[in-house]
Amino acid sequence: MLDLVVKVLQQSTLLSNKLPELMPGKFFIAADVKCQDIIHNPVSARFYRIEAWKSYSYSQLYLAPTRFKVYQDGQLVMPEKLPIHRATSWGEEVTGEVYELRWLDGISKVGIFNASPLRNNNGEIIGSICTFEDVTQIFDLNRELDAFRLSLQTILEKRTRELECEFEKRKNLEYEVTKLERLNIIGQLAAGLGHEVRNPMTTIRGFLQMLQGKTDLLTYKHYFELMIEELDRTNMIITDYLSLAKSKPIELKRQSLNKLLTNLFPLLLADAYTQGKKCIFEPGNIDELEIDANEITQMVLNLARNGLDAMLLGGRLTIRTFMNGQDTVLSIKDEGKGIKAEHLSKLGTPFFTTKENGTGLGLSMCYRIADSHNARIEVQTSPNGTTFLVQFPQSKGTE
């Protein structure tokens, strides 16, 4: 076979003078125009895992026990599209094309191929020659680098998400700390001024009640009633301040939330009736809770009255209790116009209110009471109404 290669090369006016240079490199020769005799030098044979100087056709290589398939850019390439066939059949000059050979036993190799037709003195094609460089190691390194780059990108994306979560947690924590600081200031103000202001107010209210009953002052009875109402309103605001003092202890007692709401419902029903609205209570099958009855009553009153204030005539306030997994949930739903998105994050902040005559302390008190019971308040709002969900965790006694 070596003689056949030499003969073909010698007949080629293009390569006969370069025969000594080609012999050591990686090359194979198509010794006929149909590529039935393809002969590999020893270096090329090692690459293709075949015997050197033996005649093969590509159909034989594809059917041999060590057969392989050729791919370019991940796409399977048929034999007639390979460089040596194109050079032989069409006289094409092929330069720098990358192909991957994959064997059935899992081995793959990559080479950069060049091919040129071999012509006789009359310019007729009598075969072709294909040279190539084995770049398998470079290709494998590139794949490893791509995999490493992808791994780094995945790690970076994961870390970025973690940092974003940490940033959001820190932002929420700073918000809670700010809110607690404001609550502490309110508590200190309430403790320092509450009782001092209440004492003279009580005296003034007493004199107003006494003057209200005098016959010669009956003409001014309406003014006395108005002043007494304003004093009572001021007293209520002071009470709200005092209720926000963090030092106020709570007395937890295991009891039924449904029973507490049942006792409170007539008062809520009366409030709704006087405003031309409706109130519904739908108790569910829930566990007993460790709660402070007075605190929970205050929280329910605040949330319910806020809901009533948010609705127009004929609106319906729905109070429900139910279990969510192991959590006991108190739901208070109104049919108002909902809460604006920019106001949601400010709910529970002292002094924040959208009411004309509001103090901004009612919801702050609700959040403080929920926190003291290890409960959390979730708000769901839409143009059709707002729902406050107070979720109480399972009590230790029922675990």
RATA-V663593 format. One record per residue. RES is the residue in one letter. SS is DSSP state (2 for helix, 1 for strand, 0 for the rest). D_LAST is the distance of its C-alpha to the last C-alpha in Angstrom with 1 decimal. Layout:
RES:SS:D_LAST ; RES:SS:D_LAST
//
This chain:
M:0:87.5 ; L:2:88.1 ; D:2:91.7 ; L:2:90.5 ; V:2:88.4 ; V:2:91.3 ; K:2:93.6 ; V:2:91.4 ; L:2:90.9 ; Q:2:94.6 ; Q:2:95.4 ; S:0:93.2 ; T:0:95.1 ; L:0:91.8 ; L:0:90.4 ; S:2:93.3 ; N:2:93.9 ; K:2:90.2 ; L:2:89.7 ; P:2:89.6 ; E:2:86.8 ; L:2:84.6 ; M:2:84.7 ; P:0:82.2 ; G:0:79.5 ; K:0:77.0 ; F:1:79.0 ; F:1:79.8 ; I:1:82.7 ; A:1:83.2 ; A:0:86.7 ; D:0:87.3 ; V:0:86.8 ; K:0:84.3 ; C:0:82.0 ; Q:0:82.6 ; D:0:83.6 ; I:1:81.0 ; I:1:81.5 ; H:1:79.2 ; N:0:80.4 ; P:2:78.5 ; V:2:76.2 ; S:2:75.3 ; A:2:74.9 ; R:2:72.3 ; F:2:70.3 ; Y:2:70.6 ; R:0:70.1 ; I:0:73.4 ; E:0:76.9 ; A:0:79.3 ; W:0:82.5 ; K:0:81.6 ; S:1:82.1 ; Y:1:79.0 ; S:0:78.3 ; Y:2:75.0 ; S:2:74.6 ; Q:2:75.0 ; L:2:72.4 ; Y:2:69.9 ; L:2:70.5 ; A:0:70.8 ; P:0:68.2 ; T:0:67.2 ; R:0:67.3 ; F:1:65.6 ; K:1:64.9 ; V:1:65.7 ; Y:1:63.5 ; Q:1:64.3 ; D:0:61.4 ; G:0:59.1 ; Q:1:61.6 ; L:1:63.5 ; V:1:67.2 ; M:0:69.8 ; P:2:72.8 ; E:2:75.3 ; K:2:73.4 ; L:0:73.4 ; P:2:75.8 ; I:2:78.4 ; H:2:78.7 ; R:2:79.1 ; A:2:81.7 ; T:2:83.6 ; S:2:83.5 ; W:2:83.8 ; G:0:85.2 ; E:0:82.1 ; E:0:81.6 ; V:1:77.9 ; T:1:76.5 ; G:1:73.1 ; E:1:70.9 ; V:1:67.6 ; Y:1:66.5 ; E:1:63.7 ; L:1:64.5 ; R:1:61.7 ; W:1:62.3 ; L:0:60.4 ; D:0:59.2 ; G:0:57.2 ; I:0:59.8 ; S:1:60.7 ; K:1:63.5 ; V:1:64.6 ; G:1:68.2 ; I:1:70.3 ; F:1:73.3 ; N:1:76.8 ; A:1:79.4 ; S:1:83.1 ; P:1:85.6 ; L:1:88.6 ; R:1:91.9 ; N:0:95.5 ; N:0:98.6 ; N:0:98.9 ; G:0:95.4 ; E:0:94.0 ; I:1:90.4 ; I:1:90.5 ; G:1:86.9 ; S:1:84.3 ; I:1:82.6 ; C:1:79.0 ; T:1:77.8 ; F:1:74.3 ; E:1:72.0 ; D:1:68.9 ; V:0:66.1 ; T:2:63.2 ; Q:2:61.9 ; I:2:62.1 ; F:2:60.3 ; D:2:57.5 ; L:2:57.2 ; N:2:56.9 ; R:2:54.2 ; E:2:52.3 ; L:2:52.8 ; D:2:51.6 ; A:2:48.5 ; F:2:47.9 ; R:2:48.6 ; L:2:46.1 ; S:2:43.5 ; L:2:44.2 ; Q:2:44.0 ; T:2:40.6 ; I:2:39.4 ; L:2:41.0 ; E:2:39.4 ; K:2:35.9 ; R:2:36.5 ; T:2:37.9 ; R:2:34.8 ; E:2:32.6 ; L:2:35.0 ; E:2:34.8 ; C:2:31.0 ; E:2:31.3 ; F:2:34.0 ; E:2:32.0 ; K:2:29.0 ; R:2:31.5 ; K:2:33.2 ; N:2:30.0 ; L:2:29.2 ; E:2:32.7 ; Y:2:32.4 ; E:2:29.3 ; V:2:31.1 ; T:2:34.1 ; K:2:32.2 ; L:2:30.6 ; E:2:34.1 ; R:2:35.5 ; L:2:32.8 ; N:2:33.6 ; I:2:37.3 ; I:2:36.7 ; G:2:34.7 ; Q:2:37.6 ; L:2:40.2 ; A:2:38.4 ; A:2:38.1 ; G:2:41.8 ; L:2:43.4 ; G:2:41.3 ; H:2:42.5 ; E:2:46.0 ; V:2:46.4 ; R:2:45.0 ; N:2:47.5 ; P:2:50.7 ; M:2:49.1 ; T:2:48.4 ; T:2:52.0 ; I:2:53.4 ; R:2:51.3 ; G:2:52.7 ; F:2:56.3 ; L:2:55.8 ; Q:2:54.6 ; M:2:57.6 ; L:2:60.1 ; Q:2:58.6 ; G:0:59.7 ; K:0:63.4 ; T:2:65.9 ; D:2:68.1 ; L:2:65.1 ; L:2:63.9 ; T:2:65.4 ; Y:2:62.7 ; K:2:59.8 ; H:2:58.3 ; Y:2:58.3 ; F:2:56.6 ; E:2:53.8 ; L:2:53.4 ; M:2:53.3 ; I:2:50.7 ; E:2:48.5 ; E:2:48.8 ; L:2:47.9 ; D:2:44.8 ; R:2:43.8 ; T:2:44.4 ; N:2:42.3 ; M:2:39.5 ; I:2:39.7 ; I:2:39.7 ; T:2:36.6 ; D:2:34.9 ; Y:2:36.1 ; L:2:34.7 ; S:2:31.2 ; L:0:31.0 ; A:0:31.6 ; K:0:28.7 ; S:0:29.1 ; K:0:28.0 ; P:0:25.0 ; I:0:22.2 ; E:0:20.8 ; L:0:17.2 ; K:1:16.5 ; R:1:13.9 ; Q:1:16.0 ; S:0:16.9 ; L:2:18.1 ; N:2:20.3 ; K:2:22.0 ; L:2:22.7 ; L:2:24.3 ; T:2:26.2 ; N:2:27.8 ; L:2:28.6 ; F:2:29.9 ; P:2:33.4 ; L:2:34.1 ; L:2:33.2 ; L:2:35.3 ; A:2:38.2 ; D:2:38.0 ; A:2:38.1 ; Y:2:41.0 ; T:2:43.1 ; Q:0:42.9 ; G:0:43.8 ; K:0:40.4 ; K:1:37.6 ; C:1:34.0 ; I:1:31.5 ; F:1:28.0 ; E:1:26.0 ; P:0:22.6 ; G:0:20.1 ; N:0:17.4 ; I:0:14.5 ; D:0:11.4 ; E:0:12.2 ; L:1:12.0 ; E:1:12.8 ; I:1:16.3 ; D:0:19.9 ; A:2:21.9 ; N:2:25.1 ; E:2:23.9 ; I:2:22.3 ; T:2:25.5 ; Q:2:27.6 ; M:2:25.8 ; V:2:26.1 ; L:2:29.8 ; N:2:30.6 ; L:2:29.2 ; A:2:30.7 ; R:2:34.1 ; N:2:34.3 ; G:2:33.8 ; L:2:36.5 ; D:2:38.8 ; A:0:38.5 ; M:0:39.8 ; L:0:43.3 ; L:0:44.5 ; G:0:42.8 ; G:0:39.6 ; R:1:36.3 ; L:1:33.1 ; T:1:30.0 ; I:1:26.7 ; R:1:23.7 ; T:1:20.0 ; F:1:18.0 ; M:1:14.9 ; N:1:15.3 ; G:0:12.8 ; Q:0:9.4 ; D:1:11.6 ; T:1:13.4 ; V:1:17.1 ; L:1:20.0 ; S:1:23.3 ; I:1:26.7 ; K:1:29.6 ; D:0:33.3 ; E:0:36.5 ; G:0:38.2 ; K:0:40.0 ; G:0:37.0 ; I:0:36.6 ; K:0:39.0 ; A:2:37.7 ; E:2:39.2 ; H:2:37.3 ; L:2:33.8 ; S:0:33.3 ; K:0:34.6 ; L:0:32.1 ; G:0:30.6 ; T:0:33.5 ; P:0:35.1 ; F:0:38.5 ; F:0:38.2 ; T:0:39.1 ; T:0:41.1 ; K:0:42.1 ; E:0:45.6 ; N:0:44.5 ; G:0:41.0 ; T:0:39.9 ; G:0:37.2 ; L:0:34.7 ; G:2:32.7 ; L:2:30.6 ; S:2:30.3 ; M:2:28.8 ; C:2:26.3 ; Y:2:25.2 ; R:2:25.1 ; I:2:22.9 ; A:2:20.5 ; D:2:20.4 ; S:2:19.8 ; H:0:16.6 ; N:0:15.5 ; A:0:16.5 ; R:1:19.2 ; I:1:22.2 ; E:1:23.8 ; V:1:27.3 ; Q:1:29.0 ; T:1:32.7 ; S:1:35.9 ; P:0:39.3 ; N:0:37.9 ; G:1:35.3 ; T:1:32.2 ; T:1:28.5 ; F:1:26.1 ; L:1:22.5 ; V:1:20.0 ; Q:1:16.5 ; F:1:13.7 ; P:0:10.6 ; Q:0:7.1 ; S:0:6.9 ; K:2:5.4 ; G:2:5.7 ; T:2:3.8 ; E:0:0.0
//
